[in-house]
């Protein structure tokens, strides 16, 4: 049975922001207009103004003049903070950098030179801290997403301009040899939190954020499994799988439990560990090492040990093609050694 048309305008919250809805008989569809507020009392007052003054009061005089600042505001309020994005903080940081360059520019006027100027500013540190092409590419993708959101939600008439993105980052080349990994563990052996992080990051091949928020509830000691995704988190492209607990990691668990068992978190808290980890690497004399290096190290070691790409992909939560692209080239020398080994060839 078709839904009955509503004769009078009504006010409804979407993603925490209030909107006016009304049926447009001429266009034969429901129209929507943002009241640009998440406060119920303010929304009531603006709804009353709409009823007495008409729909133009909350539309820009010239929709083509919608600025990037306004577009990013809409995107944050209606999409990012409305529960549609898992990593809200990362998106907010991207928006902060984008505002510095694109903020006052009209959305309709953004062009390729603007994108290239932004990329150059980001690389040189004139617009936030210096960023690499991979970071800049993600930020420009966020700008495009904000513009597309505003078009979809009728905040401007469009079209969405072309946003030129920087090239995708090349696969990271840095990984630790077994000796370097042993040196890193020896250097941080007296710092239980960093030592535990190194153990977890290596044996689970997980990303830093997943381990900083890892709870004891996610580590099932009975089944020797760690579920890297907490129950309330939905999976994203960067999937967090369930991983088996290596025997070495079981021994590390005893020490971590003794130190942090009274907290909810395996590493004692959700405090970012990046600075502590980098400081340990500097003391160990290890250059160009970040927490993510441990993920690359684990994948590389497993492939060098002859594990299948499919097995490594399952551990990482990546696709086989991604693993082959990012890590396969590290194993060429080991493949040559295996082919040249007469015993392995039955000669």
Secondary structure, DSSP 8 states (H G I E B T S, - for coil): ------SS-EEEEETTEEEEEEEETTTTEEEEEE-----HHHHHHHHHHHHHH-GGGGS-SSGGG-BHHHHHHHHIIIIIIIII-S-HHHHHHHHHHHHHHHTTSBGGG--HHHHHHHHHHHHHTSSSS---HHHHHHHHHHHHHHHHHHHHTTSS---------------------HHHHHHHHHHTTT-HHHHHHHHHHHHH---HHHHHT-BGGGEETTTTEEE-S-TT----SS---EEE--HHHHHHHHHHHHHHTTSSBTTSS----HHHHHHHHHHHT--S--HHHHHHHHHHHHHHTT--HHHHHHHHT--HHHHHHHHGGGGHHHHHHHHH-TTTTT-
